[in-house]
Amino acid sequence: MNMQSTKVVSLSAFVVGAFLLLITSIPAPASAAVWSRPFEISGWIPYWRAATGTADVVPHLSQLTEINPFVYTLKSDGTLLDNGQLDQEPWVTLRAQAKAQHVRFVPTIMTSNSDLLHTLLSYQKSRVALEDRIATLAKENGFDGIDIDFEGKRAEDKNYFSTFLKGLYMRMGPKWVMCSIESRTPNDSRYYGTDIPPDASIYANDFAAINKYCDRVRIMAYDQQGVDQQLAQQAASSSLLYAPVADPVWVEKVIRLTAKSIKKSKIVIGVPTYGYEYKVTAYANNDFMYDILWTFNQRYATDLAAMYGVTPDRNAAGERFFTYTPRDGVSTTSPAQPLGQNSAQLAASAASLYATTYNSHMTFNLVDWPDAVSIAQKVQLARDLGVRGVAVFKFDGGEDQGMWEVLK
């Protein structure tokens, strides 16, 4: 070996040693900071059901990768309001047990105030202050990260929101930046049967930026109702009631569209555990109009079905449903004559026939909700699509408890 070769070898050894020293001193990226799994299951615990939510989750923590206390909201001055008092019970015990079982503890910051978001994000001073405030919150409290759930943003604020995420991501260091994002229905399904508007593809969320600055992207694939006009019209042509919380067919469309811009390894499918009750007006020729009355947990639906002597069905979207006509004096001690299986669709058909025959209309109530079976469909869909996992909204003790077996 000549002198030149010896210098090269020595220099190479020095470079390798220096490189190893360098990489061991660099802070780990957010995705390596705390625990992760190939298929992840997470979920939100709402502050208004803290006691029942935590009691529901604690026995099943080993099944979860992350929990999200749904507690923080933005105040009008850009400061954060802790609605759930995370420094008190039952959160303290939940957090300690989550840490012991290697479950990420990532609180959510939520707002749906479009005007407030515009004010905070469109001005550099208030935007940077918000980034600093959130990063400080996560670090001083030792959270594993923060979940950003800013809904109802204006399209004009898209770039401001992206800049906010970039700044927050830089400030968070090894802590996770989770992003909960509204679903995006393909335009050919959303505007099926009509001309697609010129501004249909103008969005408030820049998926490319979200993919870059969010460690996980939870797609809120629920509250579907009639947003997919292709599926809604297909159901109407078959005289079917159709107002699902989340049809797996629609969810698949949403996720396949999202995956064109966001890595599947980051995508998490939001899974609902709550239902909707509608006042439905049947017009001639199987034309149904759906007006949302309220949301509910499963116990409400099963108790209501018992009051009216109705056997809930499973609809085309895989969810449970039934119909009834509200009347005074109904109680669990004096149920109506049971209508039996398929009662929901039979009642809808009868109402539509009446409307057609008499050129009039008829109203009834529709109750629709997901159970363990429909949740299992979403879990399987997530596996089939190869995305990161599912996030349940919400864990509050009121969901179908068969869900936990599904989430294993």
Secondary structure, DSSP 4 states (H G I P E B T S, - for coil): --HHHHHHHHHHHHHHHHHHHHHHHSPPPHHHHS---SSEEEEEEEGGGHHHHHHHHGGGGGG-SEEEEEEEEE-TTS-EEETT-TTSTTHHHHHHHHHHTT-EE--EEEE--HHHHHHHHSSHHHHHHHHHHHHHHHHHHT-SEEEEEE-S--GGGHHHHHHHHHHHHHHHTTSEEEEEEE----HHHHTTTSPPPTTTT--S--HHHHHHH-SEEEEE----TTS-HHHHHHHHHTT-----S--HHHHHHHHHHHTTTS-TTTEEEEEE--EEEEEEEEETTTEEEEEEEEEE-HHHHHHHHHHTT---EE-TTS-EEEEE---TT--TTSPPPP--TTHHHHHHHHHHHHHHHHT--EEEEEEEE--HHHHHHHHHHHHHHT-SEEEEE--SS-S-TTHHHHT-
